Amino acid sequence: MNEYLGILIMFVLAAAVGGAFIVLASVLGPKAPTPAKSEPFECGEEPFKLPGGRFSVKFYLVAMLFILFDVELVFLFPWAVVYRYLGMAGFLEMAVFMGIVVAGFLYAWKKGALEWQ
């Protein structure tokens, strides 16, 4: 346990410094609230309405598909690094994986998930 004593002391000191800064800012900081400071700020313009409206479902669908295919294709890099050591079995496994990824992409494309209109 003695190996972790330095790390524990560092965390305690960091928490103490952070807490001290928060307390000092609230105690020593200026307190002069005005009606202008209480209004919401929108780029210097007077707010005319609350933000509203809805995003199209297509936006979320394209975002999810991007993340899905992006994460799947990240697996290509480690495979390429150790490709020579995997041999034919590693190549066939990656071919099956890429086949599934391409099939999913073609399915999404055929269903019109990537169209904005």
RODO-2510 file (C-alpha; in nm, 4 decimals, decimal comma):
residues 117
     n   res          X          Y          Z
     1     m     0,0000     0,0000     0,0000
     2     n     0,2966     0,2353     0,0522
     3     e     0,3447     0,2565    -0,3270
     4     y     0,0069     0,4268    -0,3631
     5     l     0,0531     0,6741    -0,0784
     6     g     0,2030     0,9390    -0,3098
     7     i    -0,0886     0,9096    -0,5526
     8     l    -0,3379     0,9391    -0,2659
     9     i    -0,1622     1,2507    -0,1348
    10     m    -0,1646     1,4032    -0,4840
    11     f    -0,5426     1,3444    -0,5214
    12     v    -0,6095     1,4921    -0,1759
    13     l    -0,3999     1,8006    -0,2537
    14     a    -0,5657     1,8448    -0,5939
    15     a    -0,9116     1,8231    -0,4350
    16     a    -0,8068     2,0672    -0,1625
    17     v    -0,6724     2,3205    -0,4143
    18     g    -0,9836     2,2903    -0,6323
    19     g    -1,2138     2,3283    -0,3314
    20     a    -1,0124     2,6246    -0,2032
    21     f    -1,0408     2,8016    -0,5386
    22     i    -1,4180     2,7521    -0,5458
    23     v    -1,4614     2,8763    -0,1887
    24     l    -1,2315     3,1759    -0,2425
    25     a    -1,4097     3,2739    -0,5628
    26     s    -1,7491     3,2667    -0,3937
    27     v    -1,6261     3,4544    -0,0847
    28     l    -1,3991     3,7147    -0,2462
    29     g    -1,5749     3,7551    -0,5801
    30     p    -1,7851     4,0640    -0,6590
    31     k    -2,1553     4,0338    -0,5969
    32     a    -2,3376     4,3056    -0,7879
    33     p    -2,6342     4,1440    -0,9652
    34     t    -2,8150     4,3682    -1,2095
    35     p    -3,1179     4,3013    -1,4290
    36     a    -2,8934     4,3112    -1,7356
    37     k    -2,6732     4,0354    -1,5946
    38     s    -2,9756     3,8183    -1,5231
    39     e    -3,0974     3,8155    -1,8845
    40     p    -3,0006     3,5317    -2,1153
    41     f    -2,7262     3,6233    -2,3602
    42     e    -2,7596     3,5351    -2,7275
    43     c    -2,4724     3,6871    -2,9227
    44     g    -2,5604     4,0384    -2,8161
    45     e    -2,9137     4,0163    -2,9562
    46     e    -3,2315     4,0327    -2,7557
    47     p    -3,3798     3,6826    -2,7311
    48     f    -3,7008     3,6747    -2,9353
    49     k    -3,8119     3,3158    -2,8723
    50     l    -3,7022     3,0023    -2,7008
    51     p    -3,5089     2,7585    -2,9126
    52     g    -3,7433     2,5008    -3,0524
    53     g    -3,8110     2,2848    -3,3474
    54     r    -3,7073     1,9315    -3,4209
    55     f    -3,4296     1,7769    -3,6162
    56     s    -3,5159     1,5397    -3,8926
    57     v    -3,4856     1,1706    -3,8135
    58     k    -3,2548     1,1457    -4,1155
    59     f    -2,9959     1,3524    -3,9292
    60     y    -2,9821     1,1023    -3,6436
    61     l    -2,9892     0,8063    -3,8796
    62     v    -2,6937     0,9339    -4,0817
    63     a    -2,5042     1,0173    -3,7607
    64     m    -2,5577     0,6673    -3,6220
    65     l    -2,4571     0,5058    -3,9500
    66     f    -2,1429     0,7186    -3,9648
    67     i    -2,0421     0,6172    -3,6129
    68     l    -2,1243     0,2527    -3,6806
    69     f    -1,9202     0,2255    -4,0004
    70     d    -1,6409     0,4441    -3,8635
    71     v    -1,5956     0,2236    -3,5569
    72     e    -1,6124    -0,0929    -3,7650
    73     l    -1,3461     0,0302    -4,0028
    74     v    -1,1155     0,1211    -3,7136
    75     f    -1,0633    -0,2546    -3,6736
    76     l    -0,8785    -0,2568    -4,0065
    77     f    -0,5698    -0,0858    -3,8636
    78     p    -0,4745    -0,3460    -3,5996
    79     w    -0,5435    -0,6207    -3,8520
    80     a    -0,3137    -0,4546    -4,1052
    81     v    -0,0379    -0,4256    -3,8440
    82     v    -0,0360    -0,7988    -3,7661
    83     y    -0,1439    -0,9208    -4,1096
    84     r     0,1740    -1,1201    -4,1799
    85     y     0,1473    -1,3126    -3,8529
    86     l    -0,2190    -1,4080    -3,9003
    87     g    -0,1717    -1,5912    -4,2275
    88     m    -0,4570    -1,7090    -4,4442
    89     a    -0,6927    -1,7655    -4,1485
    90     g    -0,6636    -1,3972    -4,0470
    91     f    -0,7205    -1,2888    -4,4046
    92     l    -1,0356    -1,5005    -4,4360
    93     e    -1,1721    -1,3719    -4,1048
    94     m    -1,1172    -1,0134    -4,2165
    95     a    -1,2752    -1,0912    -4,5538
    96     v    -1,5864    -1,2194    -4,3741
    97     f    -1,5871    -0,9110    -4,1498
    98     m    -1,5530    -0,6760    -4,4465
    99     g    -1,8253    -0,8683    -4,6292
   100     i    -2,0624    -0,8059    -4,3373
   101     v    -1,9666    -0,4363    -4,3244
   102     v    -2,0145    -0,3924    -4,7004
   103     a    -2,3456    -0,5811    -4,6902
   104     g    -2,4683    -0,3507    -4,4132
   105     f    -2,3557    -0,0433    -4,6051
   106     l    -2,5269    -0,1619    -4,9235
   107     y    -2,8452    -0,2375    -4,7292
   108     a    -2,8473     0,1127    -4,5771
   109     w    -2,7761     0,2652    -4,9179
   110     k    -3,0508     0,0606    -5,0872
   111     k    -3,3048     0,1604    -4,8188
   112     g    -3,2226     0,5278    -4,8792
   113     a    -3,0770     0,5907    -4,5342
   114     l    -2,8013     0,8053    -4,6828
   115     e    -3,0299     1,0310    -4,8885
   116     w    -3,1056     1,3804    -4,7586
   117     q    -3,4098     1,4514    -4,9742
***
